[in-house]
Amino acid sequence: MSSLRVIGMVAVVFLLAIAGCGRQETIKIKGSDTMVNLGQAWAEAYMEKHPEASISVTGGGSGVGIAALISGDADITQSSREMKPEEIEEAKMRGRDPKEFIVARDGLSVIVNPKNPVGRLTIGQLSDIYTGKLTNWKQLGGKDAPIVALSRDRSSGTHVFFLEHVVRKGNAKGPEEYGKKCLMQISSQSIADEVSRNENAIGYVGMGYVKHGSHKTILVAKDEKSPYIEPTTENVLKGTYPIARPLYLYTPKEPSGTVKGYIDFVLSGEGQKIVADQEFVPVRRVS
């Protein structure tokens, strides 16, 4: 073998080695609007520790994220609801084998404007508001003013959770539906913003979107004979808040490599501290 050929082969190997060292592993995370800020905080912290990783986090709703998981357009889906059996079946038909991870908990918070005198409601009253049976705040001891009910849109896992657990009062297959005058919003932030400026509005958001001074959190009771409970970390952990829920990550198969490293980080003490910093509830207590 000539010396020139050997030198050429060494140069190729050296260039490939350099390219390999500079290569980044990209992870696409899509889904829950409730979790998008939390996911971005996790991703930033993970990339700071692992500069070889490149992680993009986008929202759009749990339904959007699950659809991306099924189609192969997401490495991880963030979801504020469980995948439905029919979604899992469709994923398997496409060669996926979804894996579920509970990574945080949330007390779904019902919020009104701070100027609204109403401070507590039952699940039944909330159902009547969102189906359109109750239309004026004076029917609930408030001012003589129309109720402006705000909801997430249908692509949202939060929309589905609230429908099944509040509008349908825990009967997921019940007949109740959101009323025609209920205003569907594209994001949790848009609900939070509208409630902060509209004295007649009521909405529901994840705990991380509640801003003291801009919102008043409604105490919620299962029924008129039950205690009215505030959505706090302690009450969610104790299981006393009636509309608490898990928050999920899904992968299209058993995670490995950077995806596994990321999920391990999310569930670590450092990852769970980020959950608390974002005003959600860790799956285990952190110092």
Summary of the structure (lengths in Angstrom):
residues: 287
radius of gyration: 22.9
end to end distance: 64.1
largest distance: 94.3
contacts: 945
relative contact order: 0.19
helix: 40%
strand: 23%
